[in-house]
Structures are given as structure tokens and as C-alpha cells.
Amino acid sequence: MICDGIGFASALGMNGPIVSRALRNRFEAIRQAEIKRLGKKLRGLSENDRRFIETITADIVHAIARLPERALVADAPQPALEALVRLFALEHDGSAAH
């Protein structure tokens, strides 16, 4: 659900912690999709190498999401929430908007 009205994040019931969780979920979905997309190229790797790739890419997602998570407190400014929801096409359940 994408909407151009003012108060979009608020209308979806999204506050700082919910937007933070949705953002992390969005990043994680991208990470998983890229690993799946590269499946044929990764097929020749050992199980240890594949686990290493899973771990390091999960660590990258965590590092990227850490700063916004710290800033998105319960009383985060509505314009900041609006910007993140629109920029990353977030929905309340954390998936990408269609």
C-alpha cells in the first residue's frame, strides 16, 4: 500500500520501533533474495563457505540497520518515519510494498 497523503506512516500504525523492524526486515529480504539469485554461482562452494557467506552478509545487514535502529525511538519525528516508509517502500508487516 503506497499512499501520497500526509501521515502515511501514522495511518499505517507505524511508530519508530515498528519502522525500525520493517527496515531491518526489508534489508534481510534483499539479502536473502540476492543469495538466492546467486545460487548457481554459489553451488560450487563448500557448506562451510556457504555458511560463511550467510554469516557475513547477515553481519552486513545488521551493521547497515544499526544506525537507523538507534535513531528510531518510540517518539521519532513523523517526517523521519514518513521518509523511511516511502524511501524503502515499507509496510507494517515489514515487507516491501507492492
N, C-alpha and C positions, 0 to 999 in steps of 0.2 A: 504494500500500500504506500504509494507516494502521493503527497498532497502538497499544494503550494500555500496553504493557509498559515497564518501566524499561529504559533503554539502547537505545531505539529508533534513534537516530542511529548509535550504535555498531554495532548489529545490522545496519544497512544499509551499514556500512563507511564512514560519513561522518565525516571529520575537519574541522578548521577550514577549510582551503583548499577542500575539496570542497563544504562547506556554503556558503561564500562564492560559489563559482562557480554553484552551484544557485540561490542567492538572486538573483544578477545575471541568470541565465537566466530566472528567474521574472518579474522586473521587465521584462525585454526582451520576453518573451512577452505580457505585459499591454500594453506599449506598442504592439507590432505589432497585437494584436487591436483595440485602440482606434482605431488609424489605419485598419485595415480596416473597422471598424464605421462610421467617419465618412466612408468612401469617397465616398458620394453627395454629401455636403456639401463635400468637398474637390475634387470633379471639376472645378469651375469655375476652380480655381487654375492658375496657370502652372506649368510644370515647375520653374522656379526657386523658386517659392513652396512647392511640394511638397517639394523638396529641403531648403529651409529648415526646414519643419516636421519632416522626418525628422531633420535635424541637431539642432535644438533639443530635440526630445523625447528623442533619444539622449543628449544632454548632461544632461538632467534625470535620466534613469535612472542615468547614471554618477555624478552628484552624490549621489543618494539611496543608491546602493550603496557609495559610497566609505568612509563611516564604518564600517559593519559589516565591510567587507572588511579594513580596517586592524586591527580588533579580533579577527578570526577567524584567529588564527595556528595553526600545527600543533598546539600544546598547549592549545587553547582549552578552557575548562571544559566538561565534558559537559553540565551543566544548561543552559548557554547554547546549545549546539548543539541539544539537545532542544527548547528553546523555539522556536528559529528554524525547525526542521524542522516542528514542529507548527503554529506560527503561520502559516507560509506554505505549508503542505502540500507540502514539498519531497520529491523523490525523488533517488536517487543520480545519475540522468542529468540532473537539473536541471529536469525538467518538473513540472507540478502533479500531485499525487496524485489518483487518481480514487476 
